[in-house]
Amino acid sequence: MPASFDRIADRYDETRALDESVLQRIAEELERELTTSSRILETGVGTGRIAAPLQRCGFDIVGLDISRKMLSRAIEKDVSTVLLADITALPFMDDSFDHVLSVHVTHLIGDWIAALQEMSRVASNRFVAVVSDREGCDVRAMGRVYEDRCAEMGFEVAHPGIEEQDIADVAAPFRTVHVADVEDGMSSAEAIERYRSRTYSDQWNVPDDVHEYAVDGLLELFEHGSDLKRREQISMMVWHVEDIRKGLLELRR
Ligand SMILES: C[S@@+](CC[C@H](N)C(=O)[O-])C[C@H]1O[C@@H](n2cnc3c(N)ncnc32)[C@H](O)[C@@H]1O
């Protein structure tokens, strides 16, 4: 069982903050794709980072998550309907929703095939993912140093599932649209502190001695470094759920 996001709920939003303008762009792209009157299930809704602004734009969103504390944050942001449940066993009848939305979730689920089966079972129309490419991001590059140091100690840092963008290997999305380029800075001290305090979920099961060795590596390389660039290219990918269902059947053959 992967560690719960309960541990990070109080800090999650500051580590994943998106400008209001970017959230507005995501809402605009969704509006182009889905009518606001449709019923949307956001699986792994977390703190409502995406669902809350979408709901303010008029979308009818049910937010589902396995972490009680993440959901409490979503409730504080007035996400009107939330549900504590596991994506791999969704408590809904077939086709209960028009669309399913997933943002930075499927990489966390070892049985990602069951997750995709469930998400495409309960929606009748589209599966939408908001994805990030962090090529050229210095903070991500620091993460690779952390991973390499863990590998030196014989520990592989990895997520159990697949990124939403890799669902393209199961079925081709019918639309991929670039939403925004986000670029800002962070001091190397702050970035090191994020890794030291195990902010990122792929760090949660790193043994203490391996973690300490990896953080020492970051201190050696970056402690007196200059500010780091943070870069994220955000896109939206849209699938017909029917194509995902067919792709999953192909996988089983
Ligand atoms: C990285 S956060 C993303 C939250 C939100 N989608 C966002 O973009 O801000 C991943 C969320 O997925 C939830 N999650 C992970 N595995 C889950 C599962 N099997 N069922 C339901 N939620 C799950 C976690 O509790 C967490 O809130």
The ligand as a Tripos MOL2 file, in Angstrom:
@<TRIPOS>MOLECULE
LIG
   27    29     1     0     0
SMALL
NO_CHARGES

@<TRIPOS>ATOM
      1 C1         -0.1770   14.2780   -6.7180 C.3       1 LIG1
      2 S1         -1.7540   14.3820   -5.9740 S.3       1 LIG1
      3 C2         -2.6970   15.2100   -7.2490 C.3       1 LIG1
      4 C3         -3.9030   15.9150   -6.7010 C.3       1 LIG1
      5 C4         -4.6630   16.7680   -7.7250 C.3       1 LIG1
      6 N1         -5.1390   15.9630   -8.8280 N.3       1 LIG1
      7 C5         -3.7700   17.8640   -8.2330 C.2       1 LIG1
      8 O1         -3.3490   17.8300   -9.3990 O.co2     1 LIG1
      9 O2         -3.4740   18.7700   -7.4530 O.co2     1 LIG1
     10 C6         -2.3500   12.7310   -6.1460 C.3       1 LIG1
     11 C7         -3.6730   12.4670   -5.4100 C.3       1 LIG1
     12 O3         -4.1390   11.1670   -5.7970 O.3       1 LIG1
     13 C8         -4.6560   10.5260   -4.6440 C.3       1 LIG1
     14 N2         -4.6250    9.0620   -4.8580 N.ar      1 LIG1
     15 C9         -3.5320    8.2620   -4.9830 C.ar      1 LIG1
     16 N3         -3.9020    6.9860   -5.1570 N.ar      1 LIG1
     17 C10        -5.2580    6.9670   -5.1310 C.ar      1 LIG1
     18 C11        -6.2430    5.9330   -5.2500 C.ar      1 LIG1
     19 N4         -5.8860    4.6580   -5.4400 N.pl3     1 LIG1
     20 N5         -7.5490    6.2660   -5.1770 N.ar      1 LIG1
     21 C12        -7.9200    7.5710   -4.9780 C.ar      1 LIG1
     22 N6         -7.0360    8.5970   -4.8740 N.ar      1 LIG1
     23 C13        -5.7240    8.2960   -4.9410 C.ar      1 LIG1
     24 C14        -3.7320   10.9820   -3.5210 C.3       1 LIG1
     25 O4         -4.3360   10.8090   -2.2490 O.3       1 LIG1
     26 C15        -3.5290   12.4570   -3.9010 C.3       1 LIG1
     27 O5         -4.4780   13.2970   -3.3130 O.3       1 LIG1
@<TRIPOS>BOND
     1     1     2 1
     2     2     3 1
     3     2    10 1
     4     3     4 1
     5     4     5 1
     6     5     6 1
     7     5     7 1
     8     7     8 2
     9     7     9 1
    10    10    11 1
    11    11    12 1
    12    11    26 1
    13    12    13 1
    14    13    14 1
    15    13    24 1
    16    14    15 ar
    17    14    23 ar
    18    15    16 ar
    19    16    17 ar
    20    17    18 ar
    21    17    23 ar
    22    18    19 1
    23    18    20 ar
    24    20    21 ar
    25    21    22 ar
    26    22    23 ar
    27    24    25 1
    28    24    26 1
    29    26    27 1
@<TRIPOS>SUBSTRUCTURE
     1 LIG1         1 GROUP 0 **** ****
